[in-house]
Amino acid sequence: VRQTSLSLFGMEYRTLITFDAASVAELLGTPERILALVRLLSAEADLLEQRGDREGVSHRLGHALALSRHAQAKKATPEGEALLQAVSDRLAAL
């Protein structure tokens, strides 16, 4: 996840999950890049879930949901909407 973040965004993953979603969305710029981070956050949530880290899962999915909303606000797409709904559903199931 960390290496992918560096290669995709040129930024440390930890930085991207520490700042608020609005600031991160602004840094990343395009909806495509924002949704790429949402996918990374979701993948990390899967790993954290396997370890039983519910708090980590909740944090990652909450951040992913907020970023999804920013991506959709910039440019609504069916893919973005589906990802937003999937993250929302996972978060609600916790």
JORA-V685657 format. One line per field, one symbol per residue. ss: DSSP state (H for helix, E for strand, - for the rest). A space follows every 10 residues. Layout:
ss: ???
This chain:
ss: -HHHHHHHH- --HHHHHH-- HHHHHHHH-- HHHHHHHHHH HHHHHHHHHH ---HHHHHHH HHHHHHHHHH HHHH---HHH HHHHHHHHHH HH--
